[in-house]
């Protein structure tokens, strides 16, 4: 018996950085109970490898160069939402990591990086991993605070484009927010201070001597 692999999902053609269609992605339209995976992608092949794709890069390159910055979001819907709102220097990861090749592609276009992944645990972890990768290149990304929304698409629907642009202006270095979360007013004793100091060093370690 045959069935449609992408059945009952919203389909997106996936283009590489040169604008060539290399695969497809499909977003769930039902609850997690009915459709476990939020996104389904074409299987890896000679022409498609999701770790090598940045969704929207083929269209965003000109704007990234013009603005001197790039916004990295999680998932096609967020990228489409921001682009539709006129924020064109936006690309989406297909997963929660960036390949070495994609890091190089972005850094060839801009050295100012804004992380705008989902605010759930997976998105926070993904932001931290992508942040480390950029730190190892000597680049210190900023992070958008989308609270109380879960993602950029949801934020735009509730608060609008101008509010998102304000959040961009207010964004902070991710390492600063990480360090702030470690420092508490009641951590006065020496063991707590040493533990905090060790954690701070771990956050900064990827920078090395860059």
C-alpha positions as CSV (number, residue, x, y, z in Angstrom):
1,X,0.0,0.0,0.0
2,X,1.3,3.4,-1.0
3,X,0.7,6.7,0.8
4,X,1.9,10.3,0.5
5,X,5.0,10.9,2.7
6,X,4.1,14.6,3.1
7,X,0.3,14.1,3.5
8,X,-1.7,16.7,5.3
9,X,1.2,19.1,5.6
10,X,2.2,22.5,4.2
11,X,4.8,22.0,1.5
12,X,7.9,24.1,0.9
13,X,10.3,23.8,-1.9
14,X,13.9,23.9,-0.6
15,X,16.4,25.9,-2.6
16,X,20.1,26.0,-2.1
17,X,22.1,29.2,-1.9
18,X,22.2,29.4,-5.7
19,X,18.4,29.2,-6.0
20,X,18.2,25.6,-7.3
21,X,15.4,23.4,-5.9
22,X,17.1,20.5,-4.1
23,X,14.3,19.0,-2.0
24,X,11.1,19.6,-0.1
25,X,10.0,20.3,3.5
26,X,6.6,19.9,5.0
27,X,5.2,21.5,8.1
28,X,2.6,19.8,10.3
29,X,-1.0,21.2,10.2
30,X,-2.3,19.1,13.2
31,X,-1.5,18.6,16.8
32,X,1.6,16.8,18.1
33,X,-0.6,13.9,19.0
34,X,-1.6,13.5,15.3
35,X,1.6,14.5,13.6
36,X,4.6,13.8,15.8
37,X,7.2,15.7,13.7
38,X,6.7,19.4,13.2
39,X,8.7,19.3,10.0
40,X,9.4,16.4,7.5
41,X,12.1,16.8,4.9
42,X,13.2,15.0,1.8
43,X,15.6,12.2,2.6
44,X,19.3,13.0,2.2
45,X,20.6,12.4,-1.2
46,X,23.4,13.5,-3.6
47,X,21.5,16.8,-4.1
48,X,19.9,17.3,-0.7
49,X,21.4,17.4,2.7
50,X,19.5,19.5,5.2
51,X,22.6,20.3,7.3
52,X,24.0,22.2,4.2
53,X,20.8,24.3,3.6
54,X,20.0,27.7,4.9
55,X,16.4,28.3,3.9
56,X,15.9,31.6,2.2
57,X,19.6,32.4,1.8
58,X,19.3,32.7,-2.0
59,X,16.8,35.5,-1.6
60,X,18.3,37.1,1.5
61,X,21.9,37.5,0.3
62,X,21.5,41.0,-1.1
63,X,19.7,42.3,2.0
64,X,22.3,40.8,4.3
65,X,25.0,42.6,2.4
66,X,23.0,45.8,2.4
67,X,22.2,45.8,6.1
68,X,25.5,44.2,7.2
69,X,23.6,41.7,9.4
70,X,21.8,38.5,9.3
71,X,18.9,37.1,11.4
72,X,18.9,33.3,12.0
73,X,15.5,31.8,12.7
74,X,14.3,28.2,13.2
75,X,12.0,26.9,10.5
76,X,10.6,28.0,7.2
77,X,7.5,29.7,8.7
78,X,9.5,32.1,10.7
79,X,11.7,33.0,7.7
80,X,8.7,33.6,5.5
81,X,6.9,35.6,8.2
82,X,9.9,38.0,8.7
83,X,10.5,38.3,4.9
84,X,6.8,39.1,4.4
85,X,7.1,41.8,7.1
86,X,9.9,43.4,5.1
87,X,12.8,42.0,7.3
88,X,14.6,40.5,4.3
89,X,18.0,39.7,5.9
90,X,16.6,36.5,7.4
91,X,17.6,32.8,6.9
92,X,16.2,29.7,8.6
93,X,18.1,26.7,9.8
94,X,16.9,23.2,8.9
95,X,17.6,21.8,12.3
96,X,19.3,23.3,15.3
97,X,22.9,23.4,14.1
98,X,24.9,25.1,11.4
99,X,27.4,23.3,9.2
100,X,30.9,24.6,8.8
101,X,30.0,25.5,5.2
102,X,27.0,27.5,6.2
103,X,29.0,29.3,8.9
104,X,31.4,30.4,6.1
105,X,28.7,31.4,3.8
106,X,27.1,33.7,6.4
107,X,30.4,35.2,7.5
108,X,31.3,36.0,3.9
109,X,28.2,38.1,3.9
110,X,28.2,39.6,7.4
111,X,29.8,39.6,10.8
112,X,26.8,40.8,12.7
113,X,24.7,37.8,13.7
114,X,21.2,37.8,15.4
115,X,19.9,34.6,16.8
116,X,16.1,34.3,16.8
117,X,15.3,30.7,17.3
118,X,12.3,29.4,19.2
119,X,12.2,30.1,23.0
120,X,11.5,26.4,23.9
121,X,14.2,24.2,25.4
122,X,15.2,22.9,22.0
123,X,15.5,26.4,20.5
124,X,17.5,27.7,23.5
125,X,19.9,24.7,23.2
126,X,20.2,25.3,19.5
127,X,21.0,29.0,20.0
128,X,23.7,28.1,22.4
129,X,25.3,25.6,20.0
130,X,25.1,28.0,17.1
131,X,26.5,30.7,19.3
132,X,29.5,28.5,20.2
133,X,30.2,27.8,16.5
134,X,30.3,31.6,15.8
135,X,32.4,32.3,18.9
136,X,35.0,29.8,17.6
137,X,35.2,32.1,14.5
138,X,35.7,35.1,16.7
139,X,32.1,36.4,16.1
140,X,29.9,37.2,19.1
141,X,26.2,36.9,18.2
142,X,23.3,38.7,19.7
143,X,20.0,37.1,20.7
144,X,16.5,38.4,20.4
145,X,14.1,38.2,23.4
146,X,10.8,37.2,21.9
147,X,9.0,36.8,25.3
148,X,6.2,36.2,25.7
149,X,6.0,34.6,22.3
150,X,7.5,31.2,21.3
151,X,8.9,32.2,17.9
152,X,9.2,35.1,15.5
153,X,6.1,34.2,13.5
154,X,4.0,34.2,16.6
155,X,5.6,37.5,17.9
156,X,4.8,39.2,14.6
157,X,1.2,38.1,14.6
158,X,0.6,39.5,18.1
159,X,2.9,42.5,18.4
160,X,3.7,43.5,14.8
161,X,6.8,44.4,12.7
162,X,7.8,47.6,14.6
163,X,7.9,45.8,17.9
164,X,10.1,43.1,16.4
165,X,12.4,45.8,15.0
166,X,12.5,47.3,18.5
167,X,13.5,43.9,19.9
168,X,16.3,43.8,17.3
169,X,17.6,47.1,18.6
170,X,17.4,46.0,22.2
171,X,19.0,42.6,21.5
172,X,22.0,41.7,23.7
173,X,25.0,39.5,23.2
174,X,24.0,35.9,24.0
175,X,27.1,35.4,26.2
176,X,26.0,38.4,28.3
177,X,22.5,36.9,28.9
178,X,24.1,33.5,29.8
179,X,26.5,35.1,32.3
180,X,23.7,37.2,33.8
181,X,21.7,34.1,34.4
182,X,24.5,32.6,36.4
183,X,25.1,35.6,38.7
184,X,22.7,35.7,41.7
185,X,22.7,38.2,44.6
186,X,22.7,35.4,47.2
187,X,25.9,33.7,45.8
188,X,28.3,35.1,48.4
189,X,30.2,32.1,49.6
190,X,33.5,31.1,48.0
191,X,32.4,27.7,46.6
192,X,29.4,29.3,44.8
193,X,31.6,32.1,43.4
194,X,34.2,29.5,42.1
195,X,31.4,27.5,40.6
196,X,30.0,30.6,38.9
197,X,33.4,31.6,37.7
198,X,34.0,28.1,36.2
199,X,30.7,28.3,34.3
200,X,31.6,31.8,33.0
201,X,34.9,30.5,31.7
202,X,33.0,27.6,29.9
203,X,30.8,30.1,28.2
204,X,33.7,32.2,27.0
205,X,36.1,29.3,26.2
206,X,35.0,29.0,22.5
207,X,36.4,32.5,21.9
208,X,39.9,31.2,22.7
209,X,42.4,33.9,21.8
210,X,40.4,35.4,18.9
